[in-house]
């Protein structure tokens, strides 16, 4: 059990791999290169079960980094993106999921959701996505290097660490 934790911990400083995704309008976007010279927080979910973890993050991430409702949140300049991954046989469901998501969410949130449909191999290997039922978050610096990563449900300690690192980048 210790070895997977160590390999996950060694991600800091590695460059996030290029990932071709589509927005909910079907336009292709390359991550992380297309970002606006600021840190990027990328959330990844691989399975339907990972949605439970991701749902625990949605409100706190939205409040702090998108709506910026806290006292000092205006200083937190970060792109916040969520990427559901459709791989293997699930790739066929990505189009339907994109349409369903677009129809269900608030239009002002559309730009934060990007769909990946493709092979898992490289991402699984590089990003150590070993728990398919967990949500993953990767904070990248302006150059695309991973400076923090976590998996699982939201905690105050995790978001405080993310906030601290974003503040140091700006």
C-alpha positions in Angstrom: 0.0 0.0 0.0 2.9 2.4 0.6 4.3 2.2 -2.9 1.2 3.7 -4.7 1.2 6.6 -2.2 4.8 7.3 -2.8 4.4 7.2 -6.6 1.4 9.6 -6.3 3.4 11.9 -4.0 6.2 12.1 -6.6 4.0 13.9 -9.2 5.0 17.4 -7.9 7.2 19.0 -10.5 6.2 16.8 -13.4 4.5 18.4 -16.4 0.9 17.6 -16.8 0.5 15.6 -20.0 -1.1 17.2 -23.0 -4.8 16.3 -23.1 -7.1 17.0 -26.0 -10.6 17.7 -24.7 -13.8 19.1 -26.0 -15.9 21.8 -24.5 -19.7 21.3 -24.3 -20.0 22.9 -27.8 -17.8 20.3 -29.3 -14.8 22.6 -29.8 -11.4 20.9 -29.3 -9.1 22.4 -26.7 -5.6 21.3 -25.7 -4.8 21.2 -21.9 -2.9 22.6 -20.3 -1.3 24.8 -23.0 -4.3 26.9 -23.8 -4.5 28.5 -20.4 -4.0 32.2 -19.7 -0.7 32.5 -18.0 -2.1 31.6 -14.6 -2.3 28.5 -12.5 -4.8 25.9 -13.5 -6.8 23.6 -11.3 -7.9 20.5 -13.2 -10.4 18.1 -11.6 -10.6 14.6 -13.2 -13.3 11.9 -12.7 -13.0 8.6 -14.4 -16.1 6.7 -13.2 -19.7 7.4 -12.2 -18.7 6.6 -8.6 -16.1 9.3 -8.7 -18.9 11.8 -9.1 -19.7 11.6 -5.3 -16.2 12.8 -4.5 -16.4 15.5 -7.2 -19.8 16.7 -6.0 -18.2 17.4 -2.6 -15.8 19.8 -4.3 -18.2 21.6 -6.6 -19.6 24.2 -4.2 -16.4 25.1 -2.4 -14.5 25.4 -5.7 -17.2 27.4 -7.3 -17.5 29.8 -4.3 -13.8 30.3 -3.9 -12.3 30.3 -7.4 -15.2 31.1 -9.8 -17.7 33.3 -7.9 -15.0 34.6 -5.6 -17.4 35.1 -2.7 -14.9 35.2 0.2 -13.2 38.3 1.5 -9.8 37.7 -0.2 -10.9 35.4 -3.0 -10.5 38.1 -5.7 -6.8 37.6 -5.3 -7.0 34.0 -6.3 -6.4 34.1 -10.0 -6.8 30.5 -11.3 -8.5 28.6 -14.1 -10.7 25.9 -12.6 -11.7 23.1 -14.9 -13.5 19.7 -14.6 -12.7 16.9 -16.9 -14.8 13.8 -16.9 -12.8 11.1 -18.7 -14.5 8.6 -21.0 -12.2 5.7 -21.9 -12.6 2.2 -23.3 -16.1 1.2 -24.0 -17.4 4.3 -22.2 -16.0 6.5 -25.0 -19.2 5.9 -26.9 -21.2 7.6 -24.1 -19.1 10.8 -24.1 -21.3 12.6 -26.8 -24.5 11.9 -24.9 -22.9 12.9 -21.6 -21.8 16.2 -23.1 -25.3 16.9 -24.4 -26.9 15.9 -21.1 -24.5 18.0 -19.1 -25.1 21.0 -21.3 -28.8 20.7 -20.9 -28.7 20.3 -17.1 -26.1 22.9 -15.9 -26.3 26.6 -15.5 -25.0 28.1 -18.8 -22.4 30.2 -17.0 -20.7 27.0 -15.8 -20.3 25.4 -19.3 -16.9 26.8 -19.9 -15.5 25.0 -16.8 -16.4 21.5 -18.1 -14.3 19.8 -20.7 -14.9 16.2 -21.9 -12.0 13.7 -22.6 -12.7 10.8 -24.8 -9.9 8.5 -25.6 -7.3 6.1 -24.3 -6.5 6.0 -20.6 -3.0 4.5 -20.7 -0.7 7.6 -20.8 -2.8 9.5 -18.2 -3.1 6.6 -15.9 0.6 6.0 -16.0 1.8 9.6 -15.7 -0.9 10.9 -13.3 -1.2 7.7 -11.2 -4.9 7.5 -11.5 -5.0 4.2 -9.5 -8.4 4.6 -7.8 -11.0 4.8 -10.5 -13.8 5.7 -8.0 -12.0 8.7 -6.7 -11.9 12.3 -8.0 -8.5 13.8 -8.7 -7.4 17.4 -8.5 -4.2 18.7 -10.0 -3.0 22.3 -9.5 -0.6 23.3 -12.2 1.7 26.3 -12.2 1.8 28.7 -15.2 4.2 26.4 -17.1 2.0 23.3 -16.7 3.9 21.6 -13.9 2.0 19.9 -11.2 2.5 21.8 -7.9 -0.2 20.0 -5.9 -2.5 17.0 -6.3 -5.0 15.2 -4.3 -7.7 12.7 -4.6 -10.9 11.9 -2.8 -13.5 14.0 -1.1 -13.3 17.7 -0.3 -11.7 18.7 3.0 -10.9 22.2 4.3 -7.2 21.3 4.6 -7.0 20.4 0.9 -8.6 23.6 -0.3 -6.5 25.7 2.1 -3.4 24.2 0.6 -4.7 24.9 -2.9 -5.4 28.5 -1.9 -2.0 28.9 -0.4 -0.2 27.6 -3.5 -2.4 29.8 -5.9 -1.6 32.9 -3.8 2.1 32.1 -4.1 1.8 31.8 -7.9 0.1 35.2 -8.4 
